[in-house]
Amino acid sequence: MGKTTHYKAKIPDRDGIIHYTQEENATWKLLIKRQLKLIENRACDEFLTGLDQLNLPVHYIPQLSDIDATLNSTTGWKTERVPALINFDRFFALLADKKFPVATFIRSREELDYIQEPDIFHEIFGHCPLLTDPDFARFTENYGKLAMGASSEERKYLARLYWFTVEFGLLDTPAGLRIYGGGILSSKQEVIYATESEQPLKAAFNCLEVLRTPYRIDVLQAIYFKITSMGDLSKISQSNLLELVAQAKALGAYPSLYPEKKTG
């Protein structure tokens, strides 16, 4: 969203089928087999339940219609095929309409471990399983509705809320720390780093703190926020978020926890 990409989304044929190459399917197979092993005892139960319901194929990239059948039967959601990048207005409008945008391309082997723009593996494997969970689905829908009516300045703060929940959220459970953020679940490095490394901060979720915390998309995260149940997400989305945004603006952002980007 808001930048250029060298990837091009695939277009379906007359029957609505997207045809992926043998190489693209092989990339999917490599990614999903690797992540399925990594997320054992690290992903939250709600994600694993959704993963079972989706029954994602291992050897080939699934069709969006197959994903839609499961999402619609559980929470009324569906996917929406989009180009590699879409603007924020369309992104928020889709979420508000219970449609999750999925760019129909898969990363190249050269970017196997890290890709800045979301590809079909990130969206389908990382996010769609939790869209079968009512609390997560409700939070995502309400977030889209709120962001649609927010100003550009307010959206900058709301982006932090999305980042530290939907993308990089952690769940504090009696069994230990578990992942629910799709940005972690679809990343080889971040799964281990977020759950086992002592380097990043892992703070209890506080909405005002989240709204004031800067993040970066091109490095491993310096801080994660932990909720205690998926029901916390519903409570967050029902709070007066724009009032909290106003408070965050008045207080100002915290100093960045990241090193300065190298230039030149």
C-alpha positions in Angstrom: 0.0 0.0 0.0 1.4 3.3 -1.1 4.7 2.0 -2.7 5.8 0.2 -5.8 6.4 -3.5 -6.3 8.0 -5.7 -8.9 5.4 -8.4 -8.3 2.3 -8.8 -10.4 -0.9 -10.5 -9.2 -2.3 -13.5 -11.1 -5.6 -13.1 -13.0 -8.2 -16.0 -12.9 -9.4 -17.6 -16.1 -13.0 -17.6 -17.4 -13.9 -20.2 -14.8 -12.4 -18.2 -11.9 -9.4 -20.5 -11.6 -5.9 -19.0 -11.1 -3.2 -21.1 -12.7 0.1 -21.1 -10.9 3.4 -22.4 -12.3 5.2 -25.5 -11.1 7.8 -23.2 -9.5 5.2 -21.1 -7.7 3.5 -24.2 -6.3 6.9 -25.5 -5.2 7.6 -22.2 -3.4 4.3 -22.6 -1.6 5.1 -26.2 -0.6 8.5 -25.1 0.8 7.0 -22.3 2.8 4.1 -24.1 4.2 6.0 -27.2 5.2 8.6 -25.1 6.9 6.1 -22.9 8.8 3.9 -25.8 9.9 6.9 -27.3 11.6 8.0 -24.0 13.2 4.6 -23.0 14.6 4.2 -26.3 16.6 3.7 -25.3 20.3 4.2 -21.6 19.3 0.9 -20.7 17.5 -2.2 -20.0 19.5 -4.9 -22.7 19.7 -7.4 -20.5 17.8 -5.0 -20.2 14.9 -4.4 -24.0 14.8 -8.1 -24.6 14.9 -8.6 -22.3 12.0 -5.8 -24.0 10.1 -7.5 -27.4 10.6 -10.7 -25.9 9.3 -9.1 -24.4 6.2 -7.3 -27.7 5.5 -4.7 -25.9 3.3 -3.1 -28.0 0.6 0.6 -28.5 1.0 1.6 -29.2 -2.6 -0.1 -26.3 -4.4 -1.4 -22.8 -3.8 -5.1 -23.0 -2.9 -7.9 -21.2 -4.9 -9.5 -18.4 -3.0 -13.0 -19.9 -3.5 -11.9 -22.8 -1.3 -10.8 -20.5 1.4 -14.0 -18.5 1.1 -16.2 -21.6 1.7 -14.6 -22.1 5.1 -14.5 -18.4 6.1 -18.1 -17.8 5.1 -19.4 -20.8 7.0 -17.6 -19.8 10.2 -17.6 -16.0 10.5 -19.2 -14.7 7.3 -15.9 -13.5 5.9 -14.4 -14.0 2.4 -11.2 -13.1 0.6 -10.9 -10.5 -2.1 -8.4 -10.8 -4.9 -6.4 -7.7 -5.3 -3.2 -6.4 -7.1 0.1 -6.6 -5.3 -0.6 -3.3 -3.6 -3.8 -1.3 -2.8 -4.4 2.0 -1.2 -5.5 2.5 2.3 -9.0 3.6 1.5 -9.7 0.3 -0.4 -8.0 -1.7 2.3 -10.1 -0.4 5.1 -13.3 -0.6 3.0 -12.7 -4.3 2.3 -12.1 -5.1 6.0 -15.3 -3.2 6.9 -17.2 -5.3 4.4 -15.7 -8.5 5.9 -13.4 -9.1 2.9 -9.8 -9.8 3.4 -7.5 -8.6 0.6 -5.2 -11.2 -0.9 -2.7 -10.4 -3.6 -2.5 -13.4 -5.9 1.2 -13.7 -6.3 3.8 -15.6 -4.3 7.3 -14.4 -3.4 10.4 -15.4 -5.4 13.0 -17.8 -4.1 15.3 -14.8 -3.7 12.9 -13.3 -1.2 11.9 -16.6 0.4 12.7 -15.6 4.0 11.5 -11.9 3.9 9.2 -9.9 1.7 8.0 -6.4 2.5 4.7 -6.6 0.6 2.2 -9.2 1.6 2.0 -12.2 -0.8 -0.5 -15.0 -1.0 1.4 -17.1 1.5 1.4 -14.3 4.1 -2.3 -13.6 3.7 -3.6 -17.1 3.4 -1.4 -18.9 5.9 -0.7 -16.0 8.2 -4.1 -14.4 8.5 -7.0 -16.5 7.1 -6.9 -19.2 9.8 -7.8 -16.7 12.5 -10.5 -15.1 10.4 -12.5 -18.3 11.4 -12.4 -17.0 15.1 -15.3 -14.8 16.0 -13.3 -12.4 18.2 -10.5 -11.9 15.7 -12.9 -11.5 12.8 -15.0 -9.0 14.7 -12.0 -7.0 15.7 -10.7 -6.9 12.1 -14.2 -5.8 10.8 -14.6 -3.1 13.4 -11.0 -1.9 12.8 -11.8 -1.4 9.1 -15.0 0.5 9.9 -13.2 2.8 12.3 -10.3 3.5 10.0 -12.6 4.3 7.1 -13.9 7.3 8.9 -10.6 8.4 10.4 -8.4 11.2 9.2 -5.0 10.6 7.6 -3.3 11.7 10.9 -5.5 9.4 13.0 -4.8 6.5 10.6 -1.1 6.8 11.4 -1.8 5.9 15.0 -4.4 3.3 14.1 -1.8 1.6 11.9 0.2 0.9 15.1 -2.8 -0.9 16.6 -3.1 -3.1 13.5 0.6 -3.8 13.5 0.9 -4.8 17.1 -2.3 -7.0 17.0 -3.2 -8.5 13.6 0.4 -8.5 12.3 2.6 -9.0 15.3 0.4 -9.8 18.3 1.3 -12.3 21.0 -1.1 -14.2 23.4 -0.1 -14.9 27.0 -1.6 -18.3 27.9 -1.4 -20.6 30.8 0.7 -22.9 28.6 3.1 -20.1 27.7 3.5 -17.4 25.1 1.7 -18.1 21.8 1.5 -16.2 18.5 -1.6 -14.9 16.8 -0.1 -12.2 14.6 0.1 -13.1 10.9 3.3 -11.3 10.3 5.0 -13.6 12.8 3.3 -16.8 11.9 4.3 -16.5 8.2 7.9 -15.6 9.0 10.7 -18.1 9.5 12.8 -15.8 11.6 10.1 -14.0 13.6 8.4 -17.1 14.9 11.5 -18.1 16.9 12.6 -14.6 17.7 9.2 -13.5 19.0 8.7 -16.5 21.3 12.2 -17.5 22.4 14.6 -14.6 22.1 15.2 -12.4 25.2 16.2 -9.5 23.0 12.8 -8.0 22.1 10.6 -6.4 24.8 7.3 -8.2 25.4 4.9 -5.9 27.1 1.3 -6.4 28.4 -1.1 -4.9 26.0 -2.2 -1.3 26.7 -4.0 0.4 23.9 -2.6 3.9 24.6 1.0 2.5 24.8 0.5 0.7 21.5 -0.8 3.8 19.8 2.4 5.7 20.9 4.9 3.0 19.9 6.7 3.3 16.6 7.5 0.2 14.5 9.5 -0.7 11.4 8.5 -3.1 8.7 12.0 -4.0 7.5 13.6 -5.5 10.6 12.7 -8.0 13.4 10.5 -6.3 15.9 12.0 -4.5 19.0 8.8 -4.9 21.0 5.7 -7.1 21.0 2.4 -6.6 23.0 0.6 -9.5 24.7 -3.1 -9.9 25.1 -4.5 -12.6 27.5 -7.3 -13.9 25.3 -8.8 -13.4 21.9 -11.8 -11.8 23.6 -9.5 -8.9 24.5 -9.6 -8.0 20.8 -13.3 -7.5 20.9 -13.0 -5.3 24.0 -10.4 -3.2 22.3 -12.5 -2.7 19.2 -15.4 -1.6 21.3 -13.5 1.0 23.2 -13.3 4.7 22.2 -10.3 4.3 20.0 -10.4 7.7 18.5 -10.4 9.3 21.9 -7.3 7.2 22.7 -5.7 8.3 19.4 -6.3 11.9 20.5 -4.6 11.2 23.8 -1.7 9.5 22.0 -1.3 12.5 19.7 -1.2 14.9 22.7 1.3 12.8 24.6 3.5 12.1 21.5 5.2 9.0 20.2 7.8 7.2 22.3 11.4 7.3 21.1 12.1 4.7 18.5 13.6 1.4 19.8 15.2 0.8 16.5 18.6 1.9 15.2 18.5 4.6 12.6 18.2 3.5 9.0 21.5 3.6 7.0 21.4 6.0 4.1 23.5 6.2 1.0 
